[in-house]
Amino acid sequence: MSDFQKYLDEAFSKINTSDFSDSEEDLPRDNIYKEIQQLIVSERKKQKVTQKELSQRTGLSQANISNIENGVTRPTIDSLQKIAEALGKRLLVCFEENEEI
């Protein structure tokens, strides 16, 4: 492991993620980011792919993969596309009718 990676791992381990959490008003009724996190983690584990392997396949840092999976950062569409392709999936985006009463 490089000195820079050790530095990043140490620096990110000191971040208190509660400092970045959204207030309830800012969160959509169905939190799409939570759903994305769960889909990525589930598919990665289903395929027995480590975060490091996914990082290598996508070109994203392992820290970035971890932050996406833990909800620390919100992934860009470009990042989601890379993750989907690395897991042999296709990224789909659609709009559906809102079912609020």
C-alpha positions in Angstrom: 0.0 0.0 0.0 1.4 3.4 -0.9 2.1 6.1 1.6 -0.5 8.3 0.0 -3.2 5.5 0.3 -2.2 5.1 4.0 -2.6 8.9 4.5 -6.0 8.8 2.8 -7.2 5.8 4.9 -6.1 7.5 8.1 -7.6 10.9 7.1 -11.0 9.4 6.1 -11.1 7.3 9.3 -11.1 10.5 11.3 -14.1 12.0 9.5 -17.3 12.1 11.6 -20.0 11.3 9.1 -22.7 12.6 11.3 -21.4 16.1 10.5 -22.5 15.6 6.9 -26.0 14.1 7.5 -28.9 15.8 6.0 -31.8 17.2 8.0 -35.1 15.4 7.6 -36.5 18.3 5.5 -33.7 17.9 3.0 -34.3 14.2 2.4 -36.7 13.1 -0.2 -39.6 11.0 1.0 -38.1 7.9 -0.6 -34.4 8.4 -0.1 -32.9 7.5 -3.5 -29.4 7.7 -2.3 -30.1 5.0 0.4 -31.6 2.8 -2.3 -28.5 3.3 -4.5 -26.2 2.5 -1.6 -28.1 -0.7 -0.9 -28.1 -1.8 -4.6 -24.4 -1.3 -4.9 -23.5 -3.1 -1.7 -25.9 -5.9 -2.4 -24.7 -6.5 -6.0 -21.0 -6.2 -5.1 -21.4 -8.8 -2.3 -23.5 -11.0 -4.4 -20.7 -11.1 -6.9 -18.1 -11.5 -4.2 -16.3 -8.4 -5.3 -14.3 -6.4 -2.7 -14.3 -2.6 -2.6 -10.7 -2.7 -3.7 -11.6 -4.9 -6.7 -14.5 -2.6 -7.6 -12.1 0.3 -7.3 -9.7 -1.2 -9.7 -12.5 -2.0 -12.2 -14.0 1.5 -12.1 -11.0 3.7 -11.7 -12.6 5.2 -8.7 -10.6 5.2 -5.4 -11.4 2.6 -2.8 -12.2 5.5 -0.4 -14.7 6.8 -2.9 -16.4 3.4 -3.2 -16.5 3.2 0.6 -17.9 6.7 0.9 -20.6 6.0 -1.6 -21.6 2.7 0.1 -21.7 4.4 3.5 -23.7 7.4 2.4 -20.8 9.8 3.1 -20.9 11.1 -0.5 -23.5 11.1 -3.2 -22.4 9.5 -6.4 -22.4 11.2 -9.7 -24.1 9.7 -12.7 -20.7 9.1 -14.2 -19.6 7.2 -11.1 -22.8 5.1 -11.1 -22.3 4.3 -14.7 -18.7 3.1 -14.0 -19.9 1.0 -11.0 -22.8 -0.5 -13.0 -20.4 -1.5 -15.9 -17.8 -2.9 -13.5 -20.5 -5.2 -12.1 -21.8 -6.2 -15.5 -25.0 -4.2 -15.2 -26.6 -1.4 -17.1 -27.6 1.8 -15.4 -31.2 2.8 -16.0 -32.9 6.1 -15.1 -36.6 6.5 -15.3 -39.4 8.7 -14.1 -42.5 7.2 -12.6 -45.8 8.6 -11.4 -45.7 9.8 -7.9 -48.0 7.7 -5.8 -48.5 10.2 -2.9 -52.0 10.5 -1.7 
